[in-house]
Structures are given as C-alpha cells and as structure tokens.
Amino acid sequence: MAGTYYNTPRMTANTALAALSRSQLTQDNSGPFRVYRDTAGKVYHSITHILQETSSEESKQRLANWSRRSDSALVRETAAKRGTAAHNQAEYILKTARRMALHAANNRGSLRTNPSGLERPPKALTTWALKQVTTGALPAVPFAASGYARCLRHWIVQNVTAIHAIEFCVHHPLGFAGTCDALLEIDGKLYITDWKTSERERSDELLLNYKHQLGAYASGLAHLTGIYPEAGAIVVARRSGPPQLRYLTSEELQASSHLFSLRVRAYARTLAKTA
C-alpha cells in the first residue's frame, strides 16, 4: 500500500495530484462551525475540528481553562499570524524551487518517475533550486515570525530532495476534509508533511493529534489519487534552534490513518446524539 499508485486509464499520478491544488468542496459557514459540501451536497467536517472534538476530556478542560484567560484571544491571534507567515514563506520557497527544478529538468530531458508514478527532477536539481531560492530575496516575514520561518527554511533546504505538491486539499468518504502542507521526497522516500510553529516543545498528546492528522491527510490523498505516502514528517518550527521533529514510518502512518478513522466515527456518533 505505502508508496504505491493504482493507475486508471484516464488519470495519471501527476494529473490526479495536480487536481488537488484547488478544493473540490464549497465552504458552508451557516452552522455553529464550518463544514464543506461537494456538488452532491455531502457534508465534510474539518480534520482539525474533528481532532479537537475527539481529544481527551482533560485536554478539552485545559483548553477551556486557558480560553478564559484575559490574554487568550491576543495569544491565539499572535500565534495564528506567526504560523501563517512561516507557512507562507515555506510555500513560496517550495513552489518556486519546484518550478525552477522542473524547468531545468525538462530542458535537460532528465525527469524521472518515482515508484508512485510521480515525475521528479534529479535530486541535485532540487537541491540547487532550493539553494537558489533561499539565498535570494524572499517574501517579507514579520519580525515575530522570522525565527520560525528561518527554522522551516533550514529544514527544507537540508532535507527535501523532491517537491511534488504544496498546500493541497483532500477529502474522504468518511466525511472529513483538510489542507495538507506538502508532499515531498526525502532521500527518495515519499513523505506527507505538516508544518507547525510553537514557542514551547509540543506535548506527547499534541504530537499524537498531529500524527493522526497526517494519517487523515494520507487517507484523503489515497482516496483521491491512489497515492499513499511511504512516511510522514511533523516539523514543529521553533523561534530559535532546530525544529521539533517527529517522523512516521510506513507502519506508523497507516496506524495513524486507522486511528483517525476511529475518531471520525466517534465524532459522528456524538453529532448524531446532539442532532
């Protein structure tokens, strides 16, 4: 299952993946929380909302207590802006480097296809393109976010060997949807990747949520394209120093997909009781 692509007569891995650059769903903000609908009217719930609603009661209580603090709204807004700025710079770097590497590879006739059926430039061209982009002028980042953006930037340059998709949308028949940060190769292995930013090291419980989030993205990607990643990477950018990293093996990623599906079912049961 991991790292494979199940081909269909009318679709290749590249065209299937490219179709995810824009969401196939429509936002619906008319209820107590945002949901998404497809053209048939089927409802999909946000992956992050499902994770929040199916967290432990202790975790929910801690969040409720924190939300009552007088500065909680400001802290949340500051963290959101910081995260958005760091994400935006990472997105710019990856998209620009991907275009450069593909252009150079096309000119040289050196594009190759990985085991998942995805075309990629040689590792050396991606490494070159990333260095070219990151040593040039980058989009401005507010001072408060500069350390986090630098942390993500360094990890990308030091680890990424091919870039397949950035900020792509997935959904799944179980009724969940979300936007994944990137599908990358690290030394030839296909990783589904998620960026986070945090002043403090993330707890085991939060890391567990992040693992299940990657599992959800992997399931959605497989449903829509037939591509299931070989591994996962959670990169928690810090203000200074290296990021907090959590890599998932193929087995861990598949387990996370399964465990997230159980959380979706638990969430659906809760919704049914309150309907």
Residue pairs with C-beta under 8 A, 6 or more apart in sequence:
1 222
1 228
1 254
2 228
2 229
2 230
2 231
2 250
2 253
2 254
3 115
3 116
3 189
3 190
3 228
3 229
3 230
3 250
4 115
4 116
4 226
4 227
4 228
5 13
5 115
5 116
5 117
5 118
5 225
5 226
5 227
6 226
7 13
7 117
7 226
8 226
12 117
13 116
13 117
13 118
13 225
13 226
13 227
14 117
14 118
14 119
16 224
16 225
16 226
16 227
17 118
17 164
17 165
17 168
17 183
17 225
17 227
19 224
20 165
20 168
20 169
20 170
20 221
20 224
20 225
21 165
21 167
21 168
21 169
22 169
23 36
23 169
23 177
23 179
24 38
24 169
24 171
25 36
25 37
25 38
25 44
25 169
25 171
25 177
26 36
26 37
26 38
27 34
27 35
27 36
28 34
28 35
28 36
28 37
28 43
33 46
33 49
34 46
34 49
35 43
35 44
35 45
35 46
36 43
36 44
36 45
36 46
36 171
36 177
37 43
37 44
38 44
38 171
42 175
43 175
44 171
44 172
44 175
44 176
44 177
45 175
45 176
45 177
45 267
46 176
46 177
46 178
47 176
47 177
47 178
47 213
47 216
47 217
47 260
48 178
48 213
50 176
50 216
50 260
50 263
50 264
50 267
51 209
51 212
51 213
51 263
52 63
53 267
53 270
54 263
54 266
54 267
55 63
55 205
55 209
56 205
59 205
66 72
69 75
78 144
79 197
81 142
81 144
81 145
82 142
82 144
82 145
82 148
82 197
83 145
83 148
83 195
83 196
83 197
85 141
85 142
85 145
85 148
85 149
86 141
86 145
86 148
86 149
86 151
86 152
86 195
86 197
86 237
87 181
87 195
88 139
88 141
89 138
89 139
89 141
89 149
89 152
89 153
90 149
90 152
90 153
90 156
90 181
90 182
90 195
91 166
91 167
91 181
92 138
92 139
93 130
93 133
93 134
93 138
93 153
93 156
94 156
94 160
94 163
94 166
94 182
94 184
95 166
96 129
96 133
97 126
97 129
97 130
97 132
97 133
97 163
98 126
98 129
98 163
98 166
100 129
100 132
100 133
101 121
101 125
101 126
101 128
101 129
101 163
102 111
102 121
104 121
104 125
104 128
104 129
105 111
105 121
105 122
105 125
110 121
110 122
110 125
111 119
111 120
111 121
112 119
112 120
112 121
112 122
113 119
113 120
114 120
114 162
114 185
114 188
114 190
116 190
116 227
117 227
118 164
118 190
118 227
120 126
120 162
120 164
120 185
121 129
121 162
123 161
123 162
123 188
126 160
126 161
126 162
126 163
127 161
130 156
130 157
130 160
131 157
134 153
134 156
134 157
138 153
141 149
145 197
147 238
147 239
147 240
148 197
148 237
148 238
148 239
149 237
151 237
151 238
151 239
151 240
151 241
151 242
151 243
152 195
152 235
152 237
152 243
154 242
155 235
155 237
155 242
155 243
155 245
159 186
160 184
160 185
160 186
161 184
161 185
161 186
161 187
161 188
162 184
162 185
162 188
163 182
163 184
163 185
164 183
164 184
164 185
164 190
165 180
165 182
165 183
166 181
166 182
167 179
167 180
167 181
167 182
168 179
168 180
168 183
168 221
169 177
169 178
169 179
169 180
170 177
170 178
170 179
170 180
170 216
170 217
170 220
170 221
170 223
170 224
171 177
171 178
171 220
171 223
171 224
172 216
172 219
172 220
172 223
173 223
174 219
174 261
174 264
174 265
175 264
175 268
176 216
176 220
176 260
176 264
177 220
178 213
178 216
178 217
178 220
180 192
180 193
180 194
180 217
180 220
180 221
181 193
181 194
181 195
182 192
182 193
182 195
183 190
183 191
183 192
183 193
183 221
183 227
183 229
184 190
184 191
184 193
184 233
185 191
186 231
186 233
189 230
189 231
190 227
190 229
190 230
190 231
191 229
191 230
191 231
191 232
191 233
192 214
192 217
192 218
192 221
192 229
192 231
192 232
192 233
192 253
193 232
193 233
193 234
193 235
194 210
194 213
194 214
194 217
194 232
194 233
194 234
194 235
195 235
195 237
196 202
196 210
196 234
196 235
196 236
196 237
197 236
197 237
197 238
198 236
198 237
198 238
198 244
199 238
199 239
201 236
201 244
202 210
202 236
202 244
207 234
207 246
210 234
210 246
211 232
211 234
211 246
211 248
211 252
211 256
212 256
212 259
212 260
212 263
213 260
214 232
214 234
214 248
214 253
214 256
215 232
215 253
215 254
215 255
215 256
215 257
215 258
215 259
215 260
216 257
216 260
218 228
218 229
218 232
218 253
218 254
218 256
218 257
219 257
219 260
219 261
221 227
221 228
221 229
222 228
228 254
229 253
230 250
231 247
231 248
231 249
231 250
231 253
232 247
232 248
232 252
232 253
232 256
233 245
233 246
233 247
233 248
234 245
234 246
234 247
234 248
235 243
235 245
236 243
236 244
236 245
236 246
237 243
238 244
248 256
